[in-house]
Amino acid sequence: MNPRVFLAAVGDVNSPVTWSGIPFHFLQAGKQAGLIDEGLALSAAGWRWKMRRAGWNAASVIRGDRYGGYQYSPGFLERLWDRDRDRVRGSVVINCFQLLPRQALEDPFMEKWFFIDQTLLQLFDFYGNRSAIGKGIAREAIEREREGYLRAKGVIVHSKWAARSVIRDYGVDPANVHVAAPGASIDVREYERWETAEMKRRIGSPACEANTLRLVFVGKSWRRKGLDRLLDAFDLALRAGLRGNLRVIGFPRESAPSRYRSIKDVEWLGFLDKRKDTAAFIQAVAECHLGCLLSRAEAGGIAFREYHALGLGVLGTDVGGAPEHMIADASVIVSAEAGSEEIASEMLALQNDPLRLATMRRAAWDRRRTALWSECIKELFAFWPHRSD
């Protein structure tokens, strides 16, 4: 008889707001496939947690360290897991966070797996988060992270880029490191409704060349995800003759630097709640031709998975694990250091070569389901030791 399998994260994995919805959609797909039995609600919300965090941060400053890093501290993790510690004993836990509490690490009856987008070393240095937390807690967290990976049955990562860090920086046996890209954070039932309707539409409406290149950006971290670079390039391309428009989802116009608010042919849709109106989000993205994410730092990029799942080509950067989240034949990949002129040139080239754009979009449509969670689950089952069949 197979052991019970739990999914965990910092936060309630039963909620789509936790970690961009990645654990939530993993849980839904994992349950349906018989991989996961239950998700843990390890919530750190509420005023008591806010008070604990404030107290810990103040103590860190008093000790002469920086303000921040409470979520990586042993005390935080022990308290977070306290309610469910006995319930998960003797089971399998897949943890969507780089750290486990000490008692879980030392529990010989708990089979431990990690499912991460990047290591803490990559998060602290590649994303630049080290400067925002205490030096001591960062150093100590990486050591506990290493211990966790070495004690785990396996470490599942979203990309080969992350796998290299787990193996090289943490000394984990390559045989215990597995790569499986996550799926799009889209409700599967709404997706299938859209897909059915879209298939009928495509049968009834033969493809035709687009007179206007429709671009879309989905993201909240505007600077890290390169919205400013995209707007600069789009403005430059318009001045050079681009017939196009750009739809911005997830970031409101009023929050953008003033110089970007008046660029013409930019449609600022702000935040679209995928939980409450998934159909509207799907339609807003699917109406476009090319999904854009010009990140300066990116462990993967769930937006790429969403773009491809909805049949879009993509324009992205060769940074971190991002290229591994793209369908090669459906993507234009530029350097992470690419300037506005180069990016604008790529936009103009796609407009001037409609056959190339159509080929990219066809490749995305044909392989759209490889960007879903069902594909990720298939990859996991290739090495998962607890198959029910």
Buried (B, 14 or more C-beta within 10 A) or exposed (E): EEBBBBBBBBBBBBBBEBBBBBBBBBBBBBBEBBBBBBBBBBBBEEEEBEEBBEEBBEEBEEEEBBBBBBBBBBEBBBBBBEEBBEEBEEBBBBBBBBBBBBBBBEBEEBBBBBBBBBBBBBBBBBBEBBEEBBEBBBEBBBEBBBBBBBBBBBBBBBBEBBBBBBBEBBEBEEEBBBBBBBBBBBBBEBBEBBBEEBEEEEEEEEEEEBEEBBBBBBBBBBEBBBBBBBBBBBBBBBEEEBEBBBBBBBBEBEEBEEEBEEBEBBBBBEEBEBEEEBEBBBBBBBEBBBBBBBBBBBBBBBBBBBBBBBBBBBBBBBBBBBBBBBBEEBBBBBEBEBBBEEBBBBBBEBBEEBEEBBBBBBBBBEBBEBBBBBBBBEBBBEEBEBEEE
